[in-house]
C-alpha cells in the first residue's frame, strides 16, 4: 500500500526514518541494499520529499501504528523530573507535588484500601502535605531501578519511616509516571496493600 511521507526523525544510530501518513515508520537510509536516496542527506532534500509516496509493508501486513518517537532529551528530562518528584513526595512538599501535575493530571492509588482511588489535582494538593503528619520524622524512599521510555517512567522503590502510631512502615512500590509536555499526566502507584492497611489505616478496611 502506498503512503505519503509526513515527517522524519532519526533513530538511535542517527539513521533517518520516514513517518508515514498511516502512522507507520520506515527507514529511508541512503544506499541501503538495492536503494539510493541521496535526498535523505540534506534538510532540503528531505523537505522536497514530503508527500512522496512510499510502499508501506506494515500496512500490507495490517500492523498497528508505530509509537510516536520521543526525543532522548525529553526522555531524560522526564526521568529527572520523576526522581525530583519522588523526593518532594518524601518530604511532603504539597505545592511542588501538585504543581508538577498537569491540570487534568490524576493519581491512581491501586488496591482496595482506605486510601485507594483516583484523585485529581485539587485533591492531590489538599492531602499531599499530610505525609509529615503520618511520618513526623519523614518518609524515605530508596530508588532501586528506573526505566524511562517514551513519555513513561517506571520506578521500583522501597519506602520506609516511623509512623505516628510508633510502628515501622516498610513498603515496596512500583510507580508508573506518564508525562506530557513536562507535566505529570498520570501516576499509578502499586504497593503492598496489606502494609498500607495495617500501618497507614490502622487495620481498618473499606466496608
C-alpha positions as CSV (number, residue, x, y, z in Angstrom):
1,X,0.0,0.0,0.0
2,X,1.3,3.4,-0.9
3,X,1.5,6.0,1.9
4,X,2.8,9.6,1.9
5,X,5.8,10.8,3.9
6,X,4.5,13.2,6.6
7,X,7.7,13.8,8.5
8,X,11.1,12.4,9.7
9,X,13.1,11.6,12.8
10,X,16.5,9.9,13.5
11,X,16.8,6.6,15.2
12,X,19.4,5.8,17.9
13,X,22.0,5.2,15.2
14,X,21.2,8.6,13.6
15,X,19.7,7.0,10.5
16,X,16.7,8.8,9.1
17,X,13.3,7.3,9.4
18,X,10.2,8.5,7.5
19,X,7.0,9.0,9.4
20,X,4.2,7.9,7.0
21,X,0.7,9.3,6.9
22,X,-0.7,5.9,8.0
23,X,1.3,6.2,11.3
24,X,4.0,3.7,10.4
25,X,7.7,4.4,10.4
26,X,10.1,3.3,7.6
27,X,13.9,3.8,7.3
28,X,15.0,5.8,4.3
29,X,18.7,5.4,4.5
30,X,20.9,6.5,1.6
31,X,22.3,3.4,-0.1
32,X,20.8,0.6,1.9
33,X,20.7,-2.7,-0.2
34,X,19.2,-2.0,-3.6
35,X,18.3,1.6,-2.9
36,X,19.9,5.0,-3.4
37,X,18.3,8.0,-1.6
38,X,20.8,10.9,-1.7
39,X,18.0,13.3,-0.8
40,X,18.0,11.9,2.7
41,X,21.3,13.5,3.5
42,X,20.1,17.2,3.5
43,X,17.3,19.1,5.1
44,X,16.3,20.5,1.7
45,X,16.2,17.0,0.2
46,X,14.1,15.6,2.9
47,X,11.7,18.5,2.8
48,X,11.3,18.1,-1.0
49,X,10.1,14.5,-0.5
50,X,7.3,15.3,2.0
51,X,4.1,14.0,0.5
52,X,6.1,11.5,-1.7
53,X,4.5,8.0,-1.7
54,X,6.4,5.0,-0.3
55,X,5.2,1.4,-0.2
56,X,4.3,0.6,3.4
57,X,4.8,-3.1,4.0
58,X,3.4,-2.7,7.5
59,X,0.1,-1.6,6.1
60,X,0.1,-4.6,3.8
61,X,0.5,-6.8,6.9
62,X,-2.2,-4.9,8.9
63,X,0.3,-3.9,11.6
64,X,-0.7,-1.3,14.2
65,X,0.7,2.2,14.0
66,X,4.2,2.8,15.5
67,X,4.5,4.6,18.7
68,X,5.4,8.3,18.4
69,X,9.1,8.9,18.9
70,X,10.0,10.9,22.0
71,X,13.4,12.7,21.7
72,X,16.1,11.3,24.0
73,X,16.4,14.7,25.7
74,X,12.7,14.6,26.7
75,X,13.0,11.1,28.0
76,X,15.9,12.1,30.2
77,X,14.1,15.2,31.3
78,X,11.1,13.1,32.3
79,X,13.4,10.7,34.2
80,X,14.9,13.6,36.2
81,X,11.5,15.1,36.9
82,X,10.4,11.8,38.2
83,X,13.3,11.4,40.7
84,X,12.7,15.0,41.9
85,X,9.0,14.4,42.4
86,X,9.7,11.3,44.5
87,X,11.9,13.4,46.8
88,X,9.1,16.0,47.0
89,X,6.7,13.3,48.0
90,X,9.0,12.0,50.7
91,X,9.3,15.5,52.3
92,X,5.6,16.3,51.9
93,X,6.1,19.3,49.7
94,X,2.5,19.7,48.8
95,X,2.9,22.7,46.4
96,X,5.7,21.1,44.4
97,X,3.8,17.9,44.2
98,X,0.6,19.5,43.0
99,X,2.3,21.9,40.6
100,X,4.1,19.0,38.9
101,X,0.7,17.6,37.7
102,X,-1.0,18.8,34.6
103,X,-4.3,20.5,35.1
104,X,-6.1,17.3,34.1
105,X,-3.5,15.1,35.9
106,X,-4.5,12.1,38.0
107,X,-3.1,10.0,40.8
108,X,-4.3,6.4,40.8
109,X,-3.5,4.5,44.1
110,X,-4.2,0.9,43.4
111,X,-5.8,-1.7,45.6
112,X,-8.8,-1.8,47.9
113,X,-7.7,0.2,50.9
114,X,-9.0,3.3,52.6
115,X,-6.5,5.4,50.6
116,X,-7.0,3.7,47.3
117,X,-8.7,5.6,44.5
118,X,-8.3,8.1,41.7
119,X,-7.5,11.7,42.7
120,X,-7.5,14.9,40.7
121,X,-5.1,17.8,41.0
122,X,-7.2,19.7,43.6
123,X,-7.5,16.7,45.8
124,X,-3.7,15.9,45.5
125,X,-2.9,19.5,46.6
126,X,-5.1,19.0,49.7
127,X,-3.6,15.8,51.0
128,X,0.0,15.8,49.5
129,X,1.5,17.5,52.6
130,X,-0.1,15.1,55.1
131,X,2.9,12.7,54.8
132,X,4.6,14.7,57.6
133,X,1.6,14.2,59.8
134,X,1.8,10.5,59.3
135,X,5.6,10.4,59.4
136,X,6.9,13.2,61.7
137,X,10.5,12.0,61.2
138,X,10.0,11.9,57.4
139,X,9.5,9.2,54.9
140,X,12.5,7.9,53.0
141,X,12.4,6.3,49.5
142,X,15.2,4.2,48.1
143,X,15.0,4.0,44.4
144,X,16.0,0.5,43.2
145,X,15.5,0.8,39.5
146,X,14.3,3.3,36.9
147,X,13.2,2.6,33.3
148,X,12.4,5.6,31.1
149,X,10.9,5.1,27.6
150,X,8.8,7.5,25.6
151,X,6.5,9.5,27.9
152,X,6.6,6.9,30.6
153,X,8.9,6.4,33.6
154,X,8.7,3.2,35.7
155,X,10.3,3.2,39.2
156,X,10.9,0.4,41.6
157,X,11.4,1.8,45.1
158,X,11.3,1.0,48.8
159,X,9.6,3.4,51.2
160,X,10.2,3.3,55.0
161,X,9.7,5.5,58.0
162,X,8.4,5.6,61.6
163,X,4.6,6.1,61.5
164,X,3.0,8.5,64.0
165,X,1.5,5.4,65.7
166,X,5.0,4.2,66.6
167,X,5.0,1.4,64.0
168,X,7.8,1.0,61.5
169,X,6.5,1.2,58.0
170,X,8.2,-0.5,55.1
171,X,6.7,-1.0,51.7
172,X,7.8,-1.9,48.2
173,X,6.5,0.2,45.4
174,X,6.2,0.2,41.6
175,X,5.4,3.7,40.3
176,X,4.4,4.4,36.7
177,X,4.7,8.0,35.7
178,X,3.2,9.3,32.4
179,X,4.4,12.8,31.4
180,X,3.1,15.2,28.8
181,X,4.9,18.4,27.9
182,X,6.8,18.5,31.1
183,X,3.8,18.0,33.4
184,X,2.6,14.8,35.1
185,X,-0.4,13.4,33.3
186,X,-0.9,10.3,35.5
187,X,0.8,8.5,38.4
188,X,-0.1,4.9,39.0
189,X,1.0,3.6,42.4
190,X,1.3,-0.1,43.1
191,X,2.3,-1.4,46.5
192,X,1.8,-4.0,49.3
193,X,-1.8,-3.0,50.2
194,X,-1.7,-5.1,53.4
195,X,1.2,-3.0,54.8
196,X,-0.9,0.1,53.9
197,X,-3.9,-1.2,55.7
198,X,-2.0,-2.4,58.8
199,X,0.0,0.7,59.4
200,X,-1.4,3.7,57.5
201,X,-5.0,2.7,58.0
202,X,-4.7,1.3,61.5
203,X,-6.1,-2.1,60.3
204,X,-9.3,-0.6,59.0
205,X,-10.7,-1.7,55.7
206,X,-13.4,-0.4,53.4
207,X,-16.9,-1.6,54.2
